[in-house]
Amino acid sequence: MADPQGSNTRHQAYFRANLTLIGILLVIWAFVAFGCGIFLAPWLNQWRLPGTGYPLGFWFAQQGAIYVFVILIFVYVILMNRIDRRYGVDEKD
């Protein structure tokens, strides 16, 4: 018979790993979106995006944060699949 307490502990560890990953990715996204796109934009505007001439702070506010968000979605999928395999809850074909 399976140990319900061990199973519960494993589920809590899985959930904690999931929340930790989500928290880290949200902090990265918030830094890029709010930090680089709003708060640090005047400082970043002293540099230009190569090939376009746009100020870097403006680029982060308009497009950079969106690109980072899409990249973070792919990072989440890859890392979540690893977490799923580690805790034995991955989807089997």
mmCIF file of the C-alpha atoms, coordinates in Angstrom:
data_MODEL
# 
_entry.id   MODEL 
# 
loop_
_atom_site.group_PDB 
_atom_site.id 
_atom_site.type_symbol 
_atom_site.label_atom_id 
_atom_site.label_alt_id 
_atom_site.label_comp_id 
_atom_site.label_asym_id 
_atom_site.label_entity_id 
_atom_site.label_seq_id 
_atom_site.pdbx_PDB_ins_code 
_atom_site.Cartn_x 
_atom_site.Cartn_y 
_atom_site.Cartn_z 
_atom_site.occupancy 
_atom_site.B_iso_or_equiv 
_atom_site.pdbx_formal_charge 
_atom_site.auth_seq_id 
_atom_site.auth_comp_id 
_atom_site.auth_asym_id 
_atom_site.auth_atom_id 
_atom_site.pdbx_PDB_model_num 
ATOM 1  C CA . MET A 1 1  ? 0.000  0.000  0.000   1.00 0.00 ? 1  MET A CA 1 
ATOM 2  C CA . ALA A 1 2  ? 1.296  3.470  -0.907  1.00 0.00 ? 2  ALA A CA 1 
ATOM 3  C CA . ASP A 1 3  ? 2.363  5.839  1.809   1.00 0.00 ? 3  ASP A CA 1 
ATOM 4  C CA . PRO A 1 4  ? -0.145 8.713  1.773   1.00 0.00 ? 4  PRO A CA 1 
ATOM 5  C CA . GLN A 1 5  ? 2.145  10.954 3.846   1.00 0.00 ? 5  GLN A CA 1 
ATOM 6  C CA . GLY A 1 6  ? 5.056  10.455 1.416   1.00 0.00 ? 6  GLY A CA 1 
ATOM 7  C CA . SER A 1 7  ? 2.780  11.156 -1.510  1.00 0.00 ? 7  SER A CA 1 
ATOM 8  C CA . ASN A 1 8  ? 1.511  14.321 0.142   1.00 0.00 ? 8  ASN A CA 1 
ATOM 9  C CA . THR A 1 9  ? 5.082  15.495 0.806   1.00 0.00 ? 9  THR A CA 1 
ATOM 10 C CA . ARG A 1 10 ? 6.017  14.824 -2.820  1.00 0.00 ? 10 ARG A CA 1 
ATOM 11 C CA . HIS A 1 11 ? 3.002  16.808 -4.058  1.00 0.00 ? 11 HIS A CA 1 
ATOM 12 C CA . GLN A 1 12 ? 3.904  19.708 -1.774  1.00 0.00 ? 12 GLN A CA 1 
ATOM 13 C CA . ALA A 1 13 ? 7.498  19.685 -3.052  1.00 0.00 ? 13 ALA A CA 1 
ATOM 14 C CA . TYR A 1 14 ? 6.230  19.630 -6.652  1.00 0.00 ? 14 TYR A CA 1 
ATOM 15 C CA . PHE A 1 15 ? 3.876  22.542 -5.976  1.00 0.00 ? 15 PHE A CA 1 
ATOM 16 C CA . ARG A 1 16 ? 6.648  24.480 -4.201  1.00 0.00 ? 16 ARG A CA 1 
ATOM 17 C CA . ALA A 1 17 ? 9.003  23.944 -7.162  1.00 0.00 ? 17 ALA A CA 1 
ATOM 18 C CA . ASN A 1 18 ? 6.271  25.137 -9.543  1.00 0.00 ? 18 ASN A CA 1 
ATOM 19 C CA . LEU A 1 19 ? 5.586  28.273 -7.488  1.00 0.00 ? 19 LEU A CA 1 
ATOM 20 C CA . THR A 1 20 ? 9.292  29.022 -7.169  1.00 0.00 ? 20 THR A CA 1 
ATOM 21 C CA . LEU A 1 21 ? 9.731  28.819 -10.934 1.00 0.00 ? 21 LEU A CA 1 
ATOM 22 C CA . ILE A 1 22 ? 6.697  31.035 -11.552 1.00 0.00 ? 22 ILE A CA 1 
ATOM 23 C CA . GLY A 1 23 ? 7.933  33.551 -8.976  1.00 0.00 ? 23 GLY A CA 1 
ATOM 24 C CA . ILE A 1 24 ? 11.402 33.794 -10.524 1.00 0.00 ? 24 ILE A CA 1 
ATOM 25 C CA . LEU A 1 25 ? 10.016 34.211 -14.041 1.00 0.00 ? 25 LEU A CA 1 
ATOM 26 C CA . LEU A 1 26 ? 7.540  36.873 -12.875 1.00 0.00 ? 26 LEU A CA 1 
ATOM 27 C CA . VAL A 1 27 ? 10.343 38.825 -11.187 1.00 0.00 ? 27 VAL A CA 1 
ATOM 28 C CA . ILE A 1 28 ? 12.363 38.732 -14.426 1.00 0.00 ? 28 ILE A CA 1 
ATOM 29 C CA . TRP A 1 29 ? 9.342  39.848 -16.451 1.00 0.00 ? 29 TRP A CA 1 
ATOM 30 C CA . ALA A 1 30 ? 8.494  42.640 -13.986 1.00 0.00 ? 30 ALA A CA 1 
ATOM 31 C CA . PHE A 1 31 ? 12.078 43.903 -14.012 1.00 0.00 ? 31 PHE A CA 1 
ATOM 32 C CA . VAL A 1 32 ? 12.149 44.031 -17.800 1.00 0.00 ? 32 VAL A CA 1 
ATOM 33 C CA . ALA A 1 33 ? 8.641  45.456 -18.226 1.00 0.00 ? 33 ALA A CA 1 
ATOM 34 C CA . PHE A 1 34 ? 8.587  47.958 -15.376 1.00 0.00 ? 34 PHE A CA 1 
ATOM 35 C CA . GLY A 1 35 ? 12.260 48.393 -14.594 1.00 0.00 ? 35 GLY A CA 1 
ATOM 36 C CA . CYS A 1 36 ? 13.731 48.693 -18.088 1.00 0.00 ? 36 CYS A CA 1 
ATOM 37 C CA . GLY A 1 37 ? 10.589 49.946 -19.805 1.00 0.00 ? 37 GLY A CA 1 
ATOM 38 C CA . ILE A 1 38 ? 9.539  52.597 -17.282 1.00 0.00 ? 38 ILE A CA 1 
ATOM 39 C CA . PHE A 1 39 ? 11.871 53.287 -14.362 1.00 0.00 ? 39 PHE A CA 1 
ATOM 40 C CA . LEU A 1 40 ? 15.234 52.849 -16.112 1.00 0.00 ? 40 LEU A CA 1 
ATOM 41 C CA . ALA A 1 41 ? 14.048 54.096 -19.524 1.00 0.00 ? 41 ALA A CA 1 
ATOM 42 C CA . PRO A 1 42 ? 15.574 57.585 -19.214 1.00 0.00 ? 42 PRO A CA 1 
ATOM 43 C CA . TRP A 1 43 ? 18.947 56.076 -18.308 1.00 0.00 ? 43 TRP A CA 1 
ATOM 44 C CA . LEU A 1 44 ? 18.691 53.396 -21.058 1.00 0.00 ? 44 LEU A CA 1 
ATOM 45 C CA . ASN A 1 45 ? 17.783 56.034 -23.642 1.00 0.00 ? 45 ASN A CA 1 
ATOM 46 C CA . GLN A 1 46 ? 21.396 57.193 -23.748 1.00 0.00 ? 46 GLN A CA 1 
ATOM 47 C CA . TRP A 1 47 ? 22.082 54.119 -25.894 1.00 0.00 ? 47 TRP A CA 1 
ATOM 48 C CA . ARG A 1 48 ? 20.571 53.359 -29.283 1.00 0.00 ? 48 ARG A CA 1 
ATOM 49 C CA . LEU A 1 49 ? 19.368 49.997 -30.551 1.00 0.00 ? 49 LEU A CA 1 
ATOM 50 C CA . PRO A 1 50 ? 21.883 48.980 -33.254 1.00 0.00 ? 50 PRO A CA 1 
ATOM 51 C CA . GLY A 1 51 ? 20.544 49.175 -36.778 1.00 0.00 ? 51 GLY A CA 1 
ATOM 52 C CA . THR A 1 52 ? 17.406 51.113 -35.856 1.00 0.00 ? 52 THR A CA 1 
ATOM 53 C CA . GLY A 1 53 ? 18.494 54.261 -34.066 1.00 0.00 ? 53 GLY A CA 1 
ATOM 54 C CA . TYR A 1 54 ? 15.725 53.890 -31.464 1.00 0.00 ? 54 TYR A CA 1 
ATOM 55 C CA . PRO A 1 55 ? 16.596 54.683 -27.848 1.00 0.00 ? 55 PRO A CA 1 
ATOM 56 C CA . LEU A 1 56 ? 17.015 51.471 -25.833 1.00 0.00 ? 56 LEU A CA 1 
ATOM 57 C CA . GLY A 1 57 ? 14.551 52.491 -23.102 1.00 0.00 ? 57 GLY A CA 1 
ATOM 58 C CA . PHE A 1 58 ? 11.879 53.221 -25.711 1.00 0.00 ? 58 PHE A CA 1 
ATOM 59 C CA . TRP A 1 59 ? 12.514 49.833 -27.340 1.00 0.00 ? 59 TRP A CA 1 
ATOM 60 C CA . PHE A 1 60 ? 12.123 47.996 -24.025 1.00 0.00 ? 60 PHE A CA 1 
ATOM 61 C CA . ALA A 1 61 ? 8.850  49.806 -23.342 1.00 0.00 ? 61 ALA A CA 1 
ATOM 62 C CA . GLN A 1 62 ? 7.436  49.105 -26.811 1.00 0.00 ? 62 GLN A CA 1 
ATOM 63 C CA . GLN A 1 63 ? 8.797  45.713 -27.865 1.00 0.00 ? 63 GLN A CA 1 
ATOM 64 C CA . GLY A 1 64 ? 11.532 44.402 -25.593 1.00 0.00 ? 64 GLY A CA 1 
ATOM 65 C CA . ALA A 1 65 ? 9.218  43.477 -22.736 1.00 0.00 ? 65 ALA A CA 1 
ATOM 66 C CA . ILE A 1 66 ? 6.963  41.569 -25.129 1.00 0.00 ? 66 ILE A CA 1 
ATOM 67 C CA . TYR A 1 67 ? 9.908  39.625 -26.578 1.00 0.00 ? 67 TYR A CA 1 
ATOM 68 C CA . VAL A 1 68 ? 11.157 38.776 -23.099 1.00 0.00 ? 68 VAL A CA 1 
ATOM 69 C CA . PHE A 1 69 ? 7.662  37.644 -22.076 1.00 0.00 ? 69 PHE A CA 1 
ATOM 70 C CA . VAL A 1 70 ? 7.435  35.255 -25.057 1.00 0.00 ? 70 VAL A CA 1 
ATOM 71 C CA . ILE A 1 71 ? 10.913 33.901 -24.302 1.00 0.00 ? 71 ILE A CA 1 
ATOM 72 C CA . LEU A 1 72 ? 9.892  33.369 -20.663 1.00 0.00 ? 72 LEU A CA 1 
ATOM 73 C CA . ILE A 1 73 ? 6.910  31.301 -21.832 1.00 0.00 ? 73 ILE A CA 1 
ATOM 74 C CA . PHE A 1 74 ? 9.268  28.938 -23.661 1.00 0.00 ? 74 PHE A CA 1 
ATOM 75 C CA . VAL A 1 75 ? 11.621 28.848 -20.662 1.00 0.00 ? 75 VAL A CA 1 
ATOM 76 C CA . TYR A 1 76 ? 8.664  27.995 -18.414 1.00 0.00 ? 76 TYR A CA 1 
ATOM 77 C CA . VAL A 1 77 ? 7.605  25.103 -20.671 1.00 0.00 ? 77 VAL A CA 1 
ATOM 78 C CA . ILE A 1 78 ? 11.119 23.641 -20.785 1.00 0.00 ? 78 ILE A CA 1 
ATOM 79 C CA . LEU A 1 79 ? 11.764 23.979 -17.045 1.00 0.00 ? 79 LEU A CA 1 
ATOM 80 C CA . MET A 1 80 ? 8.282  22.792 -16.085 1.00 0.00 ? 80 MET A CA 1 
ATOM 81 C CA . ASN A 1 81 ? 8.758  19.642 -18.173 1.00 0.00 ? 81 ASN A CA 1 
ATOM 82 C CA . ARG A 1 82 ? 11.963 18.967 -16.215 1.00 0.00 ? 82 ARG A CA 1 
ATOM 83 C CA . ILE A 1 83 ? 10.152 19.505 -12.916 1.00 0.00 ? 83 ILE A CA 1 
ATOM 84 C CA . ASP A 1 84 ? 7.330  17.212 -14.076 1.00 0.00 ? 84 ASP A CA 1 
ATOM 85 C CA . ARG A 1 85 ? 9.832  14.451 -14.879 1.00 0.00 ? 85 ARG A CA 1 
ATOM 86 C CA . ARG A 1 86 ? 11.651 14.937 -11.572 1.00 0.00 ? 86 ARG A CA 1 
ATOM 87 C CA . TYR A 1 87 ? 8.443  14.473 -9.579  1.00 0.00 ? 87 TYR A CA 1 
ATOM 88 C CA . GLY A 1 88 ? 6.946  11.783 -11.818 1.00 0.00 ? 88 GLY A CA 1 
ATOM 89 C CA . VAL A 1 89 ? 3.950  13.737 -13.081 1.00 0.00 ? 89 VAL A CA 1 
ATOM 90 C CA . ASP A 1 90 ? 5.051  14.159 -16.687 1.00 0.00 ? 90 ASP A CA 1 
ATOM 91 C CA . GLU A 1 91 ? 2.670  13.394 -19.522 1.00 0.00 ? 91 GLU A CA 1 
ATOM 92 C CA . LYS A 1 92 ? 3.488  10.046 -21.096 1.00 0.00 ? 92 LYS A CA 1 
ATOM 93 C CA . ASP A 1 93 ? 2.834  9.455  -24.799 1.00 0.00 ? 93 ASP A CA 1 
# 
